[in-house]
């Protein structure tokens, strides 16, 4: 029976139907998650804001270090379990999900190091008559309630990047993981609580709809908003933040790889292939564009297509899989449509504009189709 993940807002009652979480590989039901509506969001914000306003309730730095160290130890003990869960719910192959878990554990340790090494500064005084016999210094204090919206492609590590610093700096935190991959994020909140963090200090929820999520991010009680996702949604939410709310938006990137005429292709091709098809290309650090010198462009494209075709596509929880599924059926349709457009463009332009070196093929499982069996490599003419 699929595991049921409860609402992680103390004293709140879930709203609406349970949200089903399906494995993107075969659409099997792997868990259900309770959701929160307007009253749940209000309860979470009220709890977090009251906690922040009560300085006597703040956790000492020593206590926060103890909690974070214990959380990292628990994650290390459950490394394989966390990696399999991340692979199953997000589709990133197990070999890469293990690396993600290791990065997440390291991220928690970095939060401890921040507490041990970052501090305020003394401001130079006694430099003139006005500053004689004066002492001035700064100290770090929590900024307020942190609300974090996360993304699907690193379901554990991204949550650690957002929630870990909030816990380290003593900020009450409310986290909304991606609806496609909420399990790893909820699991991390549970680990923090198991490590000794009072449950009010880190709350987790999936909202019933987008309007409810928006009300969480834009509430005046939010001191800092952390968002990882699309630029369209991120900038829209930023425009609606309450006055004084600070934010950090992470929208990914599309940086190219530049290949010079004298490049060592034997060395770099495996790296480009890995980077291009890492998590089926669904990460901001994947290789999305390659600009090659015209003298090696054809050879590079053909060899890259061969490398892509040789990649092992399959069940992301298998230790031999190199490319897993796209996250949603809609993404398969989008990629398939894009490839069809590219193929039409190529046919019109012939070798003048480019070649689709390895046309994609879908892999069907019953009535569903979620994976591309042959990753694609396309060569374009350099003007």
Protein Blocks (a to p, Z undefined) as FASTA:
>chain_A
ZZddddfbehiacehjddddddfklopafbdcddddfklmmmmmmmmmmmmmmmmlpccf
klmmmmmmmmmmmmmmmmmmmmmmmmmmnopafklmmmmmmmmmmmmmmmmmmmmmgccd
dddehkbfklgoiacddddddfbjcdddddfklmmlmmmmmmmmmmmnopacdddddfkl
mmlmmmmmmmmmmnopafklpccdddfbfklmmmmmmpmklmbdcddddfklmmmmmmmp
cehiacdddebjaddcdddfkbcfklmmmmmmmmmmgghhpafkbcfbdcddfklmmmmm
mmmmmmmmmpccddfkbckbfbdcdfbfklmmmmmmmmmmmmmmmmmnmmmnoccfbacd
dddehjbcfbdfbacddddddZZ
